[in-house]
């Protein structure tokens, strides 16, 4: 299955079930840019990151290869959504203050994306990519999650996921790295919200396509046993991955 089909399928569930990003992140990025005129949200999905920046920039250009994700995106007058690959952008040269890639950089063709990012960024413009790995779970809940979900779907992850698991260490970014204090990423979820999130894993859905959903039904049953009341909300932290770099003002 080509990766963009994973995000076409069940895009409405994806929109509802995926966690939002910390507000501190958007404050941090908007304070680093040379101005706050234009941001490109690249591989924007349904616009979870896009909508977090509407108060920070005059205009946002948001692209994604998935038509269904764009159809389910969060609309706003400041945002211009377009179905387009990440490696080809219609923005003019040196027009963009900030480029963001949320939970998607591991899918990119870097040989074609980096020249395009450098082309559209203003001198001194900011590039940021981020994402998250597993929720940080302890005790019985963590044990159940590992045994009935992660161990079962492990063979179904795409090889690209290792890039974000390794915190982007394999990527040769063409920017000057910026030192920052990383904001925490946390959610407050009840049982149904947590299980919906697990369902959106690409590996979960690949596994269901291959062997059926009995494993997922079993996992839901086992996790519910240690959740306490289904409506009870739990504070769940994520392994948050964040890179920020600046385009040099002079490139020789």
CORHU-V246515 format. One record per residue. N is the residue number from 1. RES is the residue in one small letter. OMEGA is omega as a letter, one per 20 degrees, with the letter a starting at -180 (none if undefined). Layout:
BEGIN
n-><N/N>
res-><RES/RES>
omega-><OMEGA/OMEGA>
END
This chain:
BEGIN
n-><1/2/3/4/5/6/7/8/9/10/11/12/13/14/15/16/17/18/19/20/21/22/23/24/25/26/27/28/29/30/31/32/33/34/35/36/37/38/39/40/41/42/43/44/45/46/47/48/49/50/51/52/53/54/55/56/57/58/59/60/61/62/63/64/65/66/67/68/69/70/71/72/73/74/75/76/77/78/79/80/81/82/83/84/85/86/87/88/89/90/91/92/93/94/95/96/97/98/99/100/101/102/103/104/105/106/107/108/109/110/111/112/113/114/115/116/117/118/119/120/121/122/123/124/125/126/127/128/129/130/131/132/133/134/135/136/137/138/139/140/141/142/143/144/145/146/147/148/149/150/151/152/153/154/155/156/157/158/159/160/161/162/163/164/165/166/167/168/169/170/171/172/173/174/175/176/177/178/179/180/181/182/183/184/185/186/187/188/189/190/191/192/193/194/195/196/197/198/199/200/201/202/203/204/205/206/207/208/209/210/211/212/213/214/215/216/217/218/219/220/221/222/223/224/225/226/227/228/229/230/231/232/233/234/235/236/237/238/239/240/241/242/243/244/245/246/247/248/249/250/251/252>
res-><x/x/x/x/x/x/x/x/x/x/x/x/x/x/x/x/x/x/x/x/x/x/x/x/x/x/x/x/x/x/x/x/x/x/x/x/x/x/x/x/x/x/x/x/x/x/x/x/x/x/x/x/x/x/x/x/x/x/x/x/x/x/x/x/x/x/x/x/x/x/x/x/x/x/x/x/x/x/x/x/x/x/x/x/x/x/x/x/x/x/x/x/x/x/x/x/x/x/x/x/x/x/x/x/x/x/x/x/x/x/x/x/x/x/x/x/x/x/x/x/x/x/x/x/x/x/x/x/x/x/x/x/x/x/x/x/x/x/x/x/x/x/x/x/x/x/x/x/x/x/x/x/x/x/x/x/x/x/x/x/x/x/x/x/x/x/x/x/x/x/x/x/x/x/x/x/x/x/x/x/x/x/x/x/x/x/x/x/x/x/x/x/x/x/x/x/x/x/x/x/x/x/x/x/x/x/x/x/x/x/x/x/x/x/x/x/x/x/x/x/x/x/x/x/x/x/x/x/x/x/x/x/x/x/x/x/x/x/x/x/x/x/x/x/x/x/x/x/x/x/x/x>
omega-><r/a/a/r/r/a/r/a/r/a/r/r/r/a/a/a/a/a/r/a/a/r/r/r/a/r/a/a/a/r/a/a/a/r/a/a/a/r/r/r/a/a/a/a/a/r/a/r/a/a/r/a/a/r/a/a/a/a/r/r/a/a/r/a/a/r/a/r/r/r/a/a/a/a/r/a/a/a/r/a/r/r/a/r/a/a/r/a/a/a/r/r/r/a/a/r/a/r/r/r/a/r/a/a/a/r/a/r/a/a/r/a/a/r/r/r/r/r/a/r/r/r/a/r/a/r/r/r/r/r/a/r/a/r/a/a/r/r/a/r/r/r/r/a/a/a/a/r/a/a/a/a/a/a/a/r/r/a/a/a/r/a/r/r/a/r/r/a/a/a/r/a/r/a/r/a/r/r/a/r/a/r/r/r/a/r/r/a/r/a/a/r/r/a/r/r/r/r/a/r/r/r/r/a/r/a/r/r/a/a/a/a/r/a/a/r/r/r/r/a/a/r/a/a/a/a/a/a/a/a/a/r/r/r/a/r/r/r/a/a/a/r/r/r/a/r/r/a/r/r/a/none>
END
